[in-house]
Amino acid sequence: MKRYLVCFFLSVFLSGCAGFKNRYPSEKKVIECHTDWGKKHYLKRIRKFRKRPLNYGDIVMLGNSITEEGRDWKAKLGVPNARNRGASGDVTEGVLLRLKEIIHFKPKMIFLMIGINDLSNRCSHKAMSSPEYVGYNILKITKKIHRKIPDTKIYLQTILPTSHEFMKDDIDAVNSIIKSNEKNGTYEVIDLNAVFLDEEGLLRSDLTYDGIHLNVKGYETWVDVIKPFLDIE
């Protein structure tokens, strides 16, 4: 009997360890649209997420470098359970692969912004950088989250503008897909793009340090937009 109990608890422990490991992408997985630097940084972030997993009911900031560089979202938003799940260089395929952790811990809210790297990176398959493909993948992310954890509120933020005019049409096309599919009910749109635009339809120069990433004022502006949504139950 004693031997049986030892074997039983050992099997439960080992299955739990395997389940924990499977919540995160394999380090052998290659993501098409990652740059060489992005591939290395993605693995670095995944290792960090493993060491510091989410808690049940967290508020998750999910995205790429623009989210990651927000760093301490707890302090920015003034809530103790805001967690940073940004990964610099990440693309929509990368987010899809790291949804298991998020789905397992059933966040209260998710604030998602992703897609700018898909549009700007030179993917091996050119179609994967098209606005249509990127928009489809963003919708795929929201549908998967909503299907698995329907009680989690998903706030889908439009892709921010950049100071590069050649990217404007593609960004606008993806954001149009985001907005036109809100009626399907899996997410609510927060139109950050409109707030960050200058008179030429590009990223306001007072909110960025390089034409893409945000400065202190840029993050303050972002927080001003999304903070009211934290009070909605």
C-alpha positions, 0 to 999 in steps of 0.5 A: 500500500505504501509503495502504491501511494509513493508511486501515485504521488510521484506520477502526479508530480511528474505529470504536473512538471510535464504540464508546466513545461508544456505551457511554454514554446519549445526552444527548438521551434522556429518562427518564420518571421523572427529576425535572427536577433528576435529568435534569440530574444524570444527564447530569453523571454520564454526562459524568464516567463518560465521562472516567473509564471503568471498568477490566476486572475492577472491583468496581462499586457501582451505584445512585442517590444513596445509592450516589453519596454513598458517594463513595470506595468504594475507601477504604470497602471497602479494595480498589483496584478499587471504582468508584462508579457511583451517580447521584443521582436515578436510577431503574431506567430510567436504570440500564438505559440505562447498562449498556453501559459496565458490560457492556463492562468485565466487572466482577468484581462488581456491588453493585446497589441501585436503585428508591427514586426510582421509587417516590417520583417522580411519573412521567408514567405512574403505573404506572411508580411501582408496586412491580410495575413497579419490581421487574420493571425491577430483574429486567430489569437483573440478567437483562441483565447476567447474559446478557451477562457471566455470569461477573460476580457480581451482588449485588442489595441490597434497597431501604433503608427510609426514615423515611416510613411511607407508603413502607414497603409499596411498599418491602417489595413491591419487596423481596419481588419481589427475594427471591422471584426469587433462585432464578432464579440471576441474582443473590444477595440481600443484605438490607440493608433488614433491617439498617437497620430500627428497631422500627417497621419504618422507617430507624434514625434513627442511620444517616441525616441526613434520613430517606432518605440515610445518615450516616457510621455508615450507610455503616459499617454498609453496608460491614460487611454487604457486605465479607465478600462481597468475599472470595468467589471 
